[in-house]
Amino acid sequence: MPDLTMTIDGRAVAAEATFGVVNPATGEVAERAPDATRAQLDAAMAAAAAALPGWRADEGARRKTLLAAADVLFARAEEIGRVLTLEQGKPLAEATGEVVGAGIWLKYFAELELPREVIQDDERAFVEVVRRPIGVVAAITPWNFPLMLAAWKVAPALLAGNTIVLKPSPYTPLSSLLLGEALRDVLPPGVLNVVTGGDELGAWMTGHPVPRKISFTGSVATGRRVAAAAAPDLKRVTLELGGNDPAILLDDVDPEAVADRLFGAAFANNGQVCAAVKRVYAPAALYDDVVEALAARARAAKVGDGTAEGVQYGPINNRPQFERVGELVAEALAGGARAAAGGGPLDRAGYFFAPTILADVPDGSRIVEEEQFGPALPVIPYRDVDEALARANGTHFGLSGSVWGADADRAAAVADRLECGTAWVNTHLALAPHQPFGGFKWSGLGVENGPWGLYGFTEIQVVHRARG
């Protein structure tokens, strides 16, 4: 792979220092990425600020440019996808699909209306409410879906007329660097800048005087630090943070009929999805059947290097997360839980963990109370729906959740009682560009996607023209 460079003011920029990027399928450093200096971040912010007046002035040009950017991603999806698999670990088909998905998000926002709302039109005045760009946006993305979640920020921010400095996770910087390189000839200089580095670079960004908004996806702990850094300058923030999504199975459900969809929603991207199913609540009468249906699918799952034919699940992305999942599973087993499938790491190089279904998990276990973010799923019995809802809602998290049952109306009535940003019925992880996504409680501030996500990158301005 050729050396990848940062994108600052439309130009390729190297760095004096680099840092290693580990291939999680081997546990070894596969490539190196530029480690941006504070001066290079200043240059990126200055470029974004300089590009802002021209970019915000022509909405039609912005739409055409976003459509052209989407076409570039569609054309280079396989190339960028291979780089994504190298650094993230997911199967190549999923990585390529992520690049295509990023293009779909760009296309959706390129065609989304930026409304002007007339609130008065009489002999006294003509009054409109319009939406103006906020300014320079600092976008910080995580390692599970580095390109898709970049698109969730880049597409609406650019349509609204903002300019961006993007920083990916240091675990997955390569695909974002390639994204910046791919769009250099499409976007005007300074409109999208891509810089890479460690946690220190993220702290410099959130405390930098230029950005007027920070859009961050990541952990609750880091989200708190982002909010604290933004507060003194009153920067706007959107924080998409952690989730501990419950799935409640009702007593009329057929475990075999829902097992494939339920397992897929829990183990998508090897469980490394903020809105994946993280805990399953099953009625006591169906409990053993639910556990065995999920365990059978875990035992049959093909785990391996994402570039290998037929692999369904790759490695956990990085060593700290690999160790955390192992610790949570081992702690649950030591406390009396039973591994109906899996239960520990696979005996091979890299960060591979067996798809794990845990039964008989003791009350208060961390793997139930916390977000595991990996291929381990606890299944918990309940006596009645009120108990299931109390347990599902009894957490600091509130990203999403689902209810499953043969009677869809009954399931929907139960889903109405979930305390979360998205309540699904007989499905989970059904995400789309037109559908807002955000969380209650510790799961974040603001929403992404749809017109609501677009509005988050704007300020409301009243334009009042007096008559007479």
C-alpha positions, -999 to +999 in steps of 0.1 A: +000+000+000+014+034-009+022+058+019-009+076+030-009+113+038-031+137+056-053+162+037-049+198+046-061+226+024-066+202-005-030+190-004-012+158+006+007+164+039+031+141+056+043+142+092+077+140+107+065+113+131+043+083+125+025+057+146+019+020+140-015+007+128-021-029+139-038-055+118-061-071+144-061-104+125-024-108+132-018-085+162+012-070+143+018-035+130+008-036+093+012+001+083+022+035+097+001+067+098+011+103+101+012+117+136+000+153+132+017+181+151-002+210+167+011+232+139-004+209+114-038+209+132-036+247+133-030+247+095-060+224+090-083+246+111-070+277+093-077+261+059-112+251+070-119+287+082-106+302+050-127+279+028-159+286+048-171+318+030-169+304-005-184+270+005-213+284+024-222+309-004-234+284-031-259+257-020-263+243-056-225+238-059-225+220-025-251+196-037-233+188-069-201+184-051-216+159-026-230+139-054-196+138-071-180+127-038-205+099-035-197+087-070-160+086-061-167+064-031-189+041-052-161+037-078-133+031-052-153+010-027-133-022-031-100-004-029-109+015+002-126-015+016-094-035+015-077-009+036-106-008+060-104-046+065-067-044+071-070-020+100-105-028+114-107-065+108-143-068+094-149-091+064-140-076+031-176-076+018-187-057+049-159-032+046-167-026+009-203-022+019-194+004+045-177+025+018-208+022-004-229+031+026-209+062+031-215+072-005-253+065+000-253+089+030-235+116+009-261+112-018-290+113+006-279+146+021-270+161-013-307+158-021-322+168+013-340+201+015-326+229+036-359+245+046-369+282+048-400+285+070-423+315+065-438+323+099-454+356+090-465+372+057-489+401+062-492+438+058-468+443+088-439+420+080-425+391+061-407+368+085-387+337+077-368+312+098-337+301+080-309+277+089-273+290+086-241+270+089-224+270+123-189+273+109-159+250+112-168+215+125-144+192+143-155+157+136-140+128+157-149+092+147-145+058+163-128+026+151-159+003+146-173+021+115-147+048+107-160+056+072-198+052+077-197+073+109-175+099+092-202+102+065-229+107+091-210+138+101-194+150+068-225+148+046-249+169+067-222+193+078-211+200+043-246+204+029-254+229+056-224+250+044-199+241+071-163+231+066-147+202+085-116+189+101-119+151+105-099+130+130-104+092+129-095+068+157-058+060+159-068+023+156-083+029+121-068+060+105-058+045+071-092+044+055-100+080+065-067+091+051-076+073+019-110+090+020-093+124+022-070+115-007-100+103-028-119+135-024-091+160-029-100+166-065-137+168-058-140+191-028-126+226-029-094+230-008-100+234+029-136+221+029-126+187+042-093+183+061-082+149+075-056+147+102-044+117+122-029+111+156-035+099+191-057+110+219-036+142+224-046+153+189-083+148+198-078+170+229-062+197+208-091+197+185-118+199+211-100+228+228-091+246+196-105+281+192-115+277+156-143+251+155-178+261+164-191+226+167-177+192+178-194+161+165-181+131+184-189+094+183-173+072+210-173+062+246-192+079+275-159+087+293-144+105+263-177+122+255-177+138+289-142+151+282-154+165+249-183+182+264-161+197+292-136+210+266-164+225+245-181+243+274-158+273+280-161+284+243-198+274+242-191+251+212-221+232+199-218+195+204-234+163+191-223+133+212-232+098+201-220+077+230-224+041+243-253+018+243-264-013+262-293-023+240-319-047+254-340-071+233-371-083+251-387-115+237-424-119+246-440-152+255-456-157+221-424-156+202-410-186+183-373-188+193-362-205+161-381-180+139-363-150+154-329-165+162-312-156+130-323-119+131-316-116+168-281-132+165-273-110+135-283-079+155-262-089+184-231-100+166-230-076+136-195-063+132-185-089+158-206-071+184-187-039+179-218-017+172-231+009+196-267-001+188-262-038+187-283-061+209-262-063+241-285-083+264-315-105+257-345-109+281-364-141+275-395-154+293-387-182+317-409-208+298-389-202+266-355-195+282-337-228+274-350-227+238-338-192+233-304-199+248-299-230+226-311-213+194-286-185+198-258-209+210-263-231+179-257-201+157-227-190+177-212-224+173-218-224+136-203-189+130-171-188+109-145-165+125-113-156+108-092-131+088-116-107+071-099-113+038-105-150+038-134-166+018-166-173+038-156-155+070-186-140+088-168-125+118-134-110+121-113-102+151-120-077+178-104-045+166-078-038+192-060-053+222-076-032+249-111-041+237-101-077+233-089-078+269-120-061+281-144-086+265-123-114+279-123-099+313-161-095+314-168-130+301-143-146+326-158-126+355-193-138+346-182-174+343-164-172+376-196-158+392-216-188+380-227-180+345-226-208+319-211-205+284-237-222+261-213-214+233-178-199+232-165-185+264-130-173+256-104-163+230-095-185+201-061-201+201-045-182+172-026-150+165-046-118+165-076-106+186-100-135+179-127-143+204-152-171+201-188-160+196-202-164+231-237-169+245-239-167+283-267-182+303-275-182+340-257-149+344-258-137+380-277-105+388-254-075+388-228-090+365-208-063+347-215-080+313-252-071+318-247-038+335-220-024+312-215-022+275-193-052+264-189-041+227-178-074+215-189-110+206-204-120+239-242-120+246-259-126+280-294-141+280-315-134+311-348-149+321-378-129+333-411-137+350-434-110+335-432-081+311-430-054+339-399-071+353-383-073+318-390-036+312-377-026+346-344-045+339-342-032+303-346+004+315-326+001+347-294+014+332-276+047+325-278+039+288-307+046+265-295+043+229-320+017+214-338-014+222-362-039+207-393-061+215-400-093+197-433-111+195-459-128+172-485-101+180-468-070+165-493-046+182-487-061+216-449-059+210-452-023+199-471-015+231-443-029+251-417-011+229-435+022+237-423+017+273-386+014+265-365+044+276-343+048+245-337+068+213-349+041+190-374+013+199-376-014+173-404-041+169-394-075+155-361-061+142-330-044+155-302-023+139-326-011+112-307+021+104-312+044+074-301+079+064-336+094+067-341+080+103-328+101+132-304+083+155-296+093+190-299+083+227-314+090+260-295+094+293-257+086+290-261+075+254-256+110+240-267+145+231-284+154+199-292+131+169-276+122+136-293+115+103-324+127+086-334+164+086-329+164+123-293+155+119-289+182+093-304+208+116-278+199+142-252+214+119-271+247+116-280+277+136-315+292+134-317+328+120-349+349+119-350+372+088-376+399+095-385+423+068-408+452+078-436+464+055-453+497+054 
